[in-house]
Amino acid sequence: MIALVAAFALLGLFTGTVAHIPPAASVAAGGVIACWLAVVAVRERRRGLWW
């Protein structure tokens, strides 16, 4: 999942909305999204929804 986020962030650096903001903001936004995904993964794993 993290690799997918990284791939989209790299793609976005060259095309899309991310190209219109500074690279530092793109990296910060990617970090926030990665942390959010990690929190969701931990919560779901604790609930036992993952096989």
C-alpha positions as YAML, in Angstrom:
chain: A
units: angstrom
residues:
- id: 1
  name: MET
  ca: [0.00, 0.00, 0.00]
- id: 2
  name: ILE
  ca: [2.83, 2.39, 0.84]
- id: 3
  name: ALA
  ca: [4.48, 1.58, -2.49]
- id: 4
  name: LEU
  ca: [1.25, 2.52, -4.24]
- id: 5
  name: VAL
  ca: [1.12, 5.86, -2.42]
- id: 6
  name: ALA
  ca: [4.76, 6.52, -3.29]
- id: 7
  name: ALA
  ca: [4.14, 5.68, -6.95]
- id: 8
  name: PHE
  ca: [1.20, 8.08, -7.13]
- id: 9
  name: ALA
  ca: [3.19, 10.81, -5.38]
- id: 10
  name: LEU
  ca: [6.07, 10.41, -7.85]
- id: 11
  name: LEU
  ca: [3.67, 10.42, -10.78]
- id: 12
  name: GLY
  ca: [1.97, 13.48, -9.33]
- id: 13
  name: LEU
  ca: [5.27, 15.33, -9.12]
- id: 14
  name: PHE
  ca: [5.46, 15.33, -12.90]
- id: 15
  name: THR
  ca: [1.78, 15.57, -13.78]
- id: 16
  name: GLY
  ca: [-1.33, 16.65, -11.97]
- id: 17
  name: THR
  ca: [-2.07, 18.89, -9.07]
- id: 18
  name: VAL
  ca: [1.08, 18.05, -7.13]
- id: 19
  name: ALA
  ca: [3.17, 19.70, -9.87]
- id: 20
  name: HIS
  ca: [1.70, 23.08, -8.92]
- id: 21
  name: ILE
  ca: [2.80, 23.08, -5.28]
- id: 22
  name: PRO
  ca: [6.32, 23.07, -3.84]
- id: 23
  name: PRO
  ca: [8.03, 19.66, -3.51]
- id: 24
  name: ALA
  ca: [8.28, 20.08, 0.27]
- id: 25
  name: ALA
  ca: [4.50, 20.41, 0.48]
- id: 26
  name: SER
  ca: [4.08, 17.31, -1.67]
- id: 27
  name: VAL
  ca: [6.38, 15.30, 0.60]
- id: 28
  name: ALA
  ca: [4.57, 16.60, 3.69]
- id: 29
  name: ALA
  ca: [1.19, 15.66, 2.24]
- id: 30
  name: GLY
  ca: [2.51, 12.23, 1.30]
- id: 31
  name: GLY
  ca: [3.78, 11.76, 4.84]
- id: 32
  name: VAL
  ca: [0.41, 12.70, 6.29]
- id: 33
  name: ILE
  ca: [-1.35, 10.25, 3.97]
- id: 34
  name: ALA
  ca: [1.15, 7.48, 4.82]
- id: 35
  name: CYS
  ca: [0.62, 8.05, 8.56]
- id: 36
  name: TRP
  ca: [-3.14, 8.02, 8.10]
- id: 37
  name: LEU
  ca: [-2.94, 4.73, 6.18]
- id: 38
  name: ALA
  ca: [-0.74, 3.24, 8.90]
- id: 39
  name: VAL
  ca: [-3.23, 4.26, 11.61]
- id: 40
  name: VAL
  ca: [-6.12, 2.76, 9.66]
- id: 41
  name: ALA
  ca: [-4.15, -0.46, 9.08]
- id: 42
  name: VAL
  ca: [-3.37, -0.81, 12.80]
- id: 43
  name: ARG
  ca: [-6.99, -0.14, 13.77]
- id: 44
  name: GLU
  ca: [-8.31, -2.67, 11.26]
- id: 45
  name: ARG
  ca: [-5.76, -5.27, 12.32]
- id: 46
  name: ARG
  ca: [-6.75, -4.86, 15.98]
- id: 47
  name: ARG
  ca: [-10.39, -5.35, 15.06]
- id: 48
  name: GLY
  ca: [-9.48, -8.64, 13.39]
- id: 49
  name: LEU
  ca: [-10.84, -7.80, 9.96]
- id: 50
  name: TRP
  ca: [-7.65, -8.86, 8.17]
- id: 51
  name: TRP
  ca: [-7.29, -12.56, 7.47]
...
